Amino acid sequence: MIPSSNRRHLLHRMEEARRQTQRQLDMIDRQITRRMTALIPSLGRRQSGYRRGKPPDPGAFLERYRASLAALTAERQPEIDALARKLARQDHAIEALRRRLGIEDGRPAGRHACISTTVDHHAAGPA
């Protein structure tokens, strides 16, 4: 049987690994956003203007934007899917360990729950 302090250390390591996986997913999202931001000027230049009395299609830019976003996302989709599956497995394993340790929602049960809740909210940063 693993001592309680080692289990809590294991839980901490598992939570840190989960945060790292989430950071990787967030980084991919930022990379896609950055590439789309760089593509916006080139997407807007294809306006035909008034040709033969026909006004430019305002939805054409949005269509090109969505197509480009879909293409960029599709390039990274296998990586996104793998990280999402890993994140789900990590969540499941962390929840199972918390149940075994008697910890609810990542906060210790008992009289110190109020103190740790305040600390957790400040340490977690913006959601």
LODOMI-940779 format. One line per field, with one value per atom (N, C-alpha, C): residue in one letter; atom name; x, y, z. Coordinates in steps of 0.001 Angstrom, whole numbers, plus 500000, padded with zeros to 6 digits. Each point is the difference from the previous one (the first is absolute). Example, Ala and Ser with C-alpha at 12.3 -4.5 7.8 and 13.67 -1.06 7.14 Angstrom:
<atoms>
aa <- [A_A_A_S_S_S] $
at <- [N_CA_C_N_CA_C] $
px <- [513190_499110_500900_499650_500820_499230] $
py <- [494310_501190_501200_501050_501190_501090] $
pz <- [507800_500000_500000_499280_500060_500730] $
</atoms>
This chain:
<atoms>
aa <- [M_M_M_I_I_I_P_P_P_S_S_S_S_S_S_N_N_N_R_R_R_R_R_R_H_H_H_L_L_L_L_L_L_H_H_H_R_R_R_M_M_M_E_E_E_E_E_E_A_A_A_R_R_R_R_R_R_Q_Q_Q_T_T_T_Q_Q_Q_R_R_R_Q_Q_Q_L_L_L_D_D_D_M_M_M_I_I_I_D_D_D_R_R_R_Q_Q_Q_I_I_I_T_T_T_R_R_R_R_R_R_M_M_M_T_T_T_A_A_A_L_L_L_I_I_I_P_P_P_S_S_S_L_L_L_G_G_G_R_R_R_R_R_R_Q_Q_Q_S_S_S_G_G_G_Y_Y_Y_R_R_R_R_R_R_G_G_G_K_K_K_P_P_P_P_P_P_D_D_D_P_P_P_G_G_G_A_A_A_F_F_F_L_L_L_E_E_E_R_R_R_Y_Y_Y_R_R_R_A_A_A_S_S_S_L_L_L_A_A_A_A_A_A_L_L_L_T_T_T_A_A_A_E_E_E_R_R_R_Q_Q_Q_P_P_P_E_E_E_I_I_I_D_D_D_A_A_A_L_L_L_A_A_A_R_R_R_K_K_K_L_L_L_A_A_A_R_R_R_Q_Q_Q_D_D_D_H_H_H_A_A_A_I_I_I_E_E_E_A_A_A_L_L_L_R_R_R_R_R_R_R_R_R_L_L_L_G_G_G_I_I_I_E_E_E_D_D_D_G_G_G_R_R_R_P_P_P_A_A_A_G_G_G_R_R_R_H_H_H_A_A_A_C_C_C_I_I_I_S_S_S_T_T_T_T_T_T_V_V_V_D_D_D_H_H_H_H_H_H_A_A_A_A_A_A_G_G_G_P_P_P_A_A_A] $
at <- [N_CA_C_N_CA_C_N_CA_C_N_CA_C_N_CA_C_N_CA_C_N_CA_C_N_CA_C_N_CA_C_N_CA_C_N_CA_C_N_CA_C_N_CA_C_N_CA_C_N_CA_C_N_CA_C_N_CA_C_N_CA_C_N_CA_C_N_CA_C_N_CA_C_N_CA_C_N_CA_C_N_CA_C_N_CA_C_N_CA_C_N_CA_C_N_CA_C_N_CA_C_N_CA_C_N_CA_C_N_CA_C_N_CA_C_N_CA_C_N_CA_C_N_CA_C_N_CA_C_N_CA_C_N_CA_C_N_CA_C_N_CA_C_N_CA_C_N_CA_C_N_CA_C_N_CA_C_N_CA_C_N_CA_C_N_CA_C_N_CA_C_N_CA_C_N_CA_C_N_CA_C_N_CA_C_N_CA_C_N_CA_C_N_CA_C_N_CA_C_N_CA_C_N_CA_C_N_CA_C_N_CA_C_N_CA_C_N_CA_C_N_CA_C_N_CA_C_N_CA_C_N_CA_C_N_CA_C_N_CA_C_N_CA_C_N_CA_C_N_CA_C_N_CA_C_N_CA_C_N_CA_C_N_CA_C_N_CA_C_N_CA_C_N_CA_C_N_CA_C_N_CA_C_N_CA_C_N_CA_C_N_CA_C_N_CA_C_N_CA_C_N_CA_C_N_CA_C_N_CA_C_N_CA_C_N_CA_C_N_CA_C_N_CA_C_N_CA_C_N_CA_C_N_CA_C_N_CA_C_N_CA_C_N_CA_C_N_CA_C_N_CA_C_N_CA_C_N_CA_C_N_CA_C_N_CA_C_N_CA_C_N_CA_C_N_CA_C_N_CA_C_N_CA_C_N_CA_C_N_CA_C_N_CA_C_N_CA_C_N_CA_C_N_CA_C_N_CA_C_N_CA_C_N_CA_C_N_CA_C_N_CA_C_N_CA_C_N_CA_C_N_CA_C_N_CA_C_N_CA_C_N_CA_C] $
px <- [500840_499160_500888_499621_500765_499586_500977_499664_499254_499199_499164_500821_501159_500820_500497_500346_500438_498844_498792_498831_499713_500129_499766_501070_501232_501067_499696_499520_499605_498876_499014_498897_500528_500920_500592_500712_500754_500717_499011_498936_498988_499307_499703_499367_500934_501276_500982_500111_499993_500045_498751_498849_498764_500083_500553_500171_500928_501041_500924_499284_499178_499240_499051_499339_499092_500778_501208_500838_500351_500260_500306_498801_498807_498795_499797_500213_499859_501022_501220_501038_499606_499435_499546_498921_499072_498932_500578_500984_500631_500746_500648_500716_499031_498878_498998_499452_499716_499489_501019_501268_501055_500119_499924_500092_498786_498827_498803_500087_500513_500151_500942_501057_500941_499379_499040_499371_498893_499472_498850_500251_501129_500193_499942_500547_499969_498607_499200_498632_499109_500276_499167_500325_501134_500433_499322_499265_499401_498652_499688_498709_499997_498959_499917_499557_499425_499503_498741_499631_498807_500381_499606_500288_498677_499859_498765_498773_500168_498882_499633_500836_499706_500802_499333_500744_500794_501091_500793_499178_500259_499276_500587_499220_500544_500271_499340_500205_501209_500594_501133_501204_500257_501121_499796_498792_499701_500149_499589_500170_501474_500807_501444_500643_499557_500532_499684_498761_499596_500721_500176_500707_501463_500624_501399_500137_499074_500023_499807_499086_499772_501247_500687_501205_501120_500191_501041_499680_498738_499599_500156_499663_500115_501450_500935_501429_500399_499446_500387_499023_498933_498949_500489_500892_500467_500689_500774_500680_498998_499013_498969_499209_499622_499225_500789_501289_500837_500123_500209_500120_498662_498902_498681_499724_500365_499825_500882_501238_500920_499440_499453_499417_498824_499171_498862_500482_501034_500547_500575_500702_500582_498912_498937_498889_499388_499813_499412_500909_501299_500945_500095_499993_500072_498740_498861_498742_499961_500473_500026_500915_501159_500917_499411_499339_499364_498939_499216_498981_500650_501097_500693_500571_500444_500574_498933_498766_498935_500061_500487_500108_498935_499212_498951_500436_499783_500267_501400_500952_501378_500333_499025_500241_499898_500858_499947_498684_499488_498779_500345_499038_500228_499990_500549_499890_500889_501016_500904_499516_498837_499494_499813_499557_499762_501307_501046_501304_500562_499954_500575_499197_498695_499186_500490_500263_500487_501352_500881_501334_499895_499152_499854_499532_499063_499487_501077_500841_501059_501121_500299_501092_499607_498723_499558_500071_499814_500034_498681_499939_498745_499600_498706_499483_499898] $
py <- [498818_501182_501251_500996_501235_500952_500581_500959_501206_500644_501120_501147_500309_501107_499695_498747_499633_500086_499655_500101_501453_500855_501429_500552_499530_500408_499498_498770_499439_500820_500381_500829_501334_500594_501273_499839_498935_499750_499768_499267_499754_501296_500850_501285_500893_499972_500789_499482_498692_499420_500406_500063_500412_501471_500838_501416_500160_499181_500057_499604_498984_499581_501112_500628_501111_501161_500276_501066_499691_498728_499623_500252_499644_500270_501504_500771_501449_500591_499453_500484_499752_498830_499702_500990_500273_500959_501383_500435_501304_500018_498888_499940_500117_499317_500086_501419_500604_501372_500965_499817_500878_499867_498774_499798_500579_499869_500580_501524_500569_501452_500487_499238_500373_499841_499097_499764_500994_500691_500878_501028_500687_500964_499358_498817_499367_499480_499698_499540_501140_501196_501143_500612_499689_500630_499428_498938_499351_500585_501174_500594_500448_499631_500308_501424_500649_501350_499982_501135_500082_499614_498833_499543_499812_500712_499949_500316_500982_500450_499071_498993_499024_500352_500212_500354_498794_500279_498895_499222_498721_499128_500151_500521_500186_498674_498925_498708_499247_500483_499296_499979_501134_500050_498992_499961_499079_498548_499710_498640_499634_500929_499743_499835_500817_499918_498636_499570_498709_498838_500091_498933_499926_501153_500021_499485_500398_499521_498485_499494_498555_499265_500566_499364_499989_501128_500063_499052_499944_499118_498540_499699_498620_499527_500908_499646_499522_500632_499705_499056_499575_499221_498703_499223_498783_500302_501060_500390_500484_500776_500492_498831_499060_498839_499155_499778_499203_500679_501309_500729_500029_500110_499993_498642_498922_498666_499844_500497_499918_500791_501171_500832_499284_499341_499262_498846_499284_498912_500544_501129_500601_500451_500611_500421_498805_498920_498794_499427_499931_499451_500890_501309_500935_499884_499918_499872_498701_498907_498716_500074_500629_500126_500904_501082_500886_499255_499165_499215_499068_499353_499097_500745_501241_500788_500736_500008_500718_501492_500421_501414_500318_501046_500413_501251_500017_501167_500565_499170_500451_500708_500098_500652_498968_500067_499038_500108_498868_499992_500344_500557_500292_501482_500372_501381_500964_499521_500885_500271_499509_500166_501461_500808_501412_500717_499712_500624_499593_498718_499546_500505_500229_500536_501384_500828_501345_499952_499162_499876_499460_498976_499408_501019_500867_500977_501010_500387_500960_499323_498767_499292_499612_499716_499522_501085_501243_501093_500078_500788_500163_498714_499764_498766_500109] $
pz <- [500000_500000_500000_499179_499883_501121_500729_501051_499426_500844_499576_499409_500592_499491_498591_499721_498652_499012_500442_499125_499663_500989_499738_499052_500168_499088_498590_499894_498708_499386_500798_499514_499481_500741_499570_498655_499840_498736_498857_500284_498971_499585_500973_499680_499207_500319_499241_498565_499817_498646_499214_500676_499338_499580_500884_499649_498793_499934_498867_498705_500049_498819_499577_500960_499679_499397_500511_499418_498548_499697_498621_499091_500462_499213_499810_501050_499905_499032_500000_499102_498542_499716_498633_499593_500904_499714_499705_500794_499756_498667_499637_498731_498826_500075_498935_499923_501140_500028_499401_500346_499475_498480_499494_498548_499284_500600_499384_500001_501064_500067_498906_499750_498942_498609_499854_498693_499661_500968_499766_498892_499970_498909_498614_499857_498675_499655_500983_499733_499534_500463_499650_498659_499399_498744_498769_500151_498836_499622_500493_499672_498551_499321_498575_499745_500978_499806_499148_499476_499155_498591_499590_498652_499277_498927_499202_500855_500896_500819_501140_500234_501053_501250_501144_501221_500530_500740_500559_501034_500070_500919_501401_500959_501351_500716_499613_500641_499473_498907_499395_500947_500673_500933_501126_500536_501093_499550_498787_499464_499879_499472_499876_501376_500966_501359_500603_499889_500565_499323_498692_499284_500434_500153_500441_501426_500866_501383_500052_499191_499960_499508_499008_499465_501056_500680_501042_501154_500382_501093_499591_498756_499507_500019_499727_500052_501389_501013_501385_500702_499298_500639_500641_499358_500677_501337_500037_501231_501051_499563_500906_500575_499135_500461_501003_499710_500906_501364_500006_501268_500746_499269_500642_500648_499318_500594_501235_499907_501138_501177_499726_501044_500670_499214_500557_500889_499549_500819_501305_499910_501194_500969_499474_500849_500727_499271_500586_501096_499740_500978_501244_499797_501127_500852_499348_500738_500794_499414_500709_501225_499858_501136_501082_499579_500979_500804_499318_500706_501016_499608_500927_501197_499763_501085_500810_499511_500696_499787_498837_499672_498960_500255_499076_499248_498688_499158_500163_500312_500099_501295_500906_501280_501110_500972_501092_500766_500390_500796_501450_500705_501411_500280_501156_500457_499233_499285_499257_498580_499640_498638_499652_500939_499747_499683_500727_499790_498647_499684_498735_498818_500154_498915_499621_500985_499733_499312_500463_499413_498581_499766_498676_498974_500379_499057_499591_500938_499669_499215_500296_499327_498589_499779_498684_498952_500384_499040_499272_498898_499269_499304_499946_499390_498507] $
</atoms>
